[in-house]
Amino acid sequence: MDRKTDKQAGNGQRVPWWRVRMMWLVVGGPLAVVVAALVTAVIAIRGADVVIGSGAAPQSQQPAEDSSGDMRPAIEARNKAAAEAAAVGASSAQR
């Protein structure tokens, strides 16, 4: 074989393309990505969740009617953080 991709062995004989280690580095990366994508697709298809067709949210995802007391600490912390961020932004804009 007189192909340019062949490599000469130490004894003068040409080495087939599948014996050249650099070729496996070049082909191995994209091949590994394709295999990983196929494995991911199979996992996603086999482990897919069941689609709920009624349009109603499950009981655990519906907001409670009396949840304002439960969320009060979180809302206060959010408002405090937003007020501090606005104060920092205003003071840096004045400089």
C-alpha positions in Angstrom: 0.0 0.0 0.0 1.4 3.3 -1.0 -1.1 5.5 0.8 0.0 8.7 2.6 -1.8 7.6 5.8 0.4 4.5 6.2 3.3 4.8 8.5 6.6 3.1 8.2 7.5 0.7 10.9 11.1 0.6 12.3 12.0 -2.2 9.9 10.8 -0.4 6.8 7.4 -2.1 6.4 4.3 -0.1 6.2 1.8 -0.2 9.1 -1.9 -0.5 8.4 -4.0 2.5 9.3 -5.7 0.7 12.2 -2.4 0.2 13.9 -1.5 3.9 14.0 -2.2 5.1 17.5 -2.7 8.7 16.5 -5.6 7.6 14.3 -7.4 6.2 17.3 -7.0 9.5 19.2 -8.5 11.4 16.2 -11.4 9.0 15.7 -11.9 7.9 19.3 -13.0 11.3 20.6 -16.0 11.9 18.3 -16.8 8.2 18.5 -17.0 8.3 22.3 -19.3 11.4 22.0 -21.7 9.5 19.6 -21.8 6.5 21.9 -22.5 8.6 24.9 -25.3 10.4 23.1 -26.9 7.1 22.1 -26.6 5.8 25.7 -28.1 9.1 27.0 -31.0 8.8 24.5 -31.7 5.2 25.5 -31.7 6.2 29.2 -34.0 9.1 28.5 -36.5 7.1 26.5 -36.7 4.1 28.8 -36.8 6.2 32.0 -39.3 8.8 30.7 -41.9 10.0 33.1 -45.6 9.3 32.4 -47.4 12.3 30.8 -50.4 13.5 32.8 -53.1 14.4 30.3 -55.7 15.9 32.6 -54.0 19.3 32.9 -54.5 19.4 36.6 -51.4 19.6 38.8 -50.9 16.7 41.3 -51.9 17.4 44.9 -48.3 17.9 46.0 -47.7 20.6 43.5 -50.8 22.7 44.1 -50.2 25.7 46.3 -51.8 25.6 49.7 -54.5 28.1 50.3 -53.1 29.1 53.7 -49.5 29.2 52.6 -48.9 33.0 53.3 -47.7 32.3 56.8 -45.3 29.6 55.7 -43.6 31.8 53.1 -43.3 34.9 55.2 -39.7 34.4 56.3 -38.6 33.7 52.7 -40.5 36.8 51.4 -39.0 39.0 54.1 -35.5 37.8 53.3 -36.0 38.3 49.6 -37.3 41.8 50.1 -34.3 42.6 52.5 -31.8 41.3 49.9 -33.5 43.3 47.1 -33.4 46.5 49.2 -29.8 46.1 50.1 -28.9 45.4 46.4 -30.8 48.5 45.3 -29.0 50.6 48.0 -25.6 49.3 46.9 -26.5 50.0 43.2 -27.6 53.5 44.0 -24.5 54.4 46.0 -22.2 53.0 43.3 -24.1 55.0 40.6 -23.5 58.3 42.5 -19.7 57.9 42.4 
